[in-house]
Amino acid sequence: MSSILDSPFFVFIVSLIAQWLAAYVGDFLRRRGRAVREDEREDLDNVQIGVLTLLAIIIGFSFSMAVTRYDQRIKYEEAEANAIGTEYVRANLLPTESAARVRELLRIYLDQRISFYHDLRQVGDADTARLQGELWSAILPAAKTQPTEITALAVSGTMS
């Protein structure tokens, strides 16, 4: 079950408030302190340049990692969609009754995966394991009765 603490909007609001508070406290402390002398100003400027440079590097690496992770997720989604589509076509190699059951289970599995990627809803491991067990039990009788290379091709897609 998802809570409000997992929401990106909540994290954004909390971060925004925390940054505003930090800026306010920093400005308050700056006004209460003594004025910076001219000889200290150069050192302060160098420290400020260094801190801002490090902040820019951290932000750059964060965006780079996020983009890389997004691209990787897109590739995995595409590979999974191709695997499901391939297995759906390979189901035609099975006997009619097994093929119909495998296609039906693949549709259910596909609906689960779409809701997982679209709604970012976590599908329970028990649901996935149950579907995999049902897929295996639907394809197993055909594999036992007709142990041919064609049936093995259909079975191999179900196992991966």
N, C-alpha and C positions, 0 to 999 in steps of 0.2 A: 504494500500500500504506500502510495506517495504522500509525503507530508509537505507542508509549505516550506520547510527548511531546505528541501531539495529543489525548490523552484529557482531558476536563474534570475527571475525578476526580484525575488526576495534577496538574493545575494547581491544583486546590483544596488538595491535600495539601502541595504545595510552598509555596503562599501561606500556608497555616496555619502551617507550620514557620517560614517567614520572619517572619511577624508575631509569633509566640511568641518567636523569637530577638531581634527588635527590642525587644519589651517587656522581656525579661530584661536585655538590655544597658542599656536606658534606666533600669530600676530599679537596676541595679548602679551606674551612673554617678551616679544621684541620691543613693544612700547614701554614696558616696565623697566627694561634693562637700560644700561648707559648707551650713549651714542657710540658708534664705531669710529675709531680714529682713522685718519687717512692712511697711515702706514699699515694698519690692520686690514684695510679695505682690499688690498691686492691679494692677501692670503685668503680672505673670505671669498673673493671672486674665484680663485683657483679651486677652492674646496667646492664651491657651488657648481663650477664647470665639471669637475670630476663626478660629483653626485648625479648631475643631470645626464652626463654621458653614460654612467652605469645604469641609470633608469631607462635610458633609450635602448641600451643593449638588452636589458631584461625584457622590455616590452617587445623588442624585435624577436628575441628567441621564443617568447610566449606565443606570438602570432605564428611564427614559423612552425612550432610544434602543433598548434591547433590546426593549421592548414594541412600539415602532413597527416595528422590523425584523421581529418575529414576526408582527404583523398583515399586513405587506406580503408576507411569505412565504406566509401562509395565502391571501391574495388571488391570488397568482401560481399556487399549487397549484390553486385552484378554477378559475381561468381556463384553465389547461392541461388540467384534467380536462374542462371544458366543450368545449374545442377538439377533444380526442380523441374525445369522445362525438359531437360534431357531424360530424366526419369519418367516424366509423364508420357513422352513419346515411346520410351522403351517398354512401358506397360503394355503397349500393343503387341509385344512379343509373347505375352503370357496368354494362357487360356482365357476365354471370354469372361467367366465369372470372377477370376482372380484379377483380371485387368480392370474390370469395373470397380471392384473394391479398392484397388490400389489408387486408381484415379480419384475416387471419392476421398480417400484419406489424404492424398496429396493436395486436394483442394482445401481441406480443413487445415492442413499444415501451412499451406500458402496463406490462408486467412490469418492464422496466428502470426506468421512472420510479417505480414503487411501491417497488422495492428502493432506489432513490436516496433517496427521501424517508423511507422507513421505517428503513432500516439506515444512512442517511447514508453510503452507499457511493458513491464517485465512479465514475460510468460513464465509460469512456474516450471521448474525442472520436472515436476511430476507430470504435467501436461505433455511436455515434449517426450518424456520417456514412455508415457502411455501411448502416444501416437506412433512412436518408433516401434514399440512392441506390436501394435496393431498392424502396422505396415509389414513387419516381419512375418507375423502370423498369416497375413493375407497372401504373401508371396511364397511362403514355405511349402504349402501343399503342391503348388505347381513345380517348384524346384525338385521336390521328391519324386513326383510322378513322371516328370520329363527332364531328367538330368542331361540336358544338351548344352552346347556352347551358347545358343541363343538365350536359353533360360538363365544361364550363368551371367550373361551380359545384363539382363534385367535385374538379377539379384545383386550384382556388384554395385549398381547405382543406388540400391536401397541401403546398402551397408555404409556408404560414405556420407 
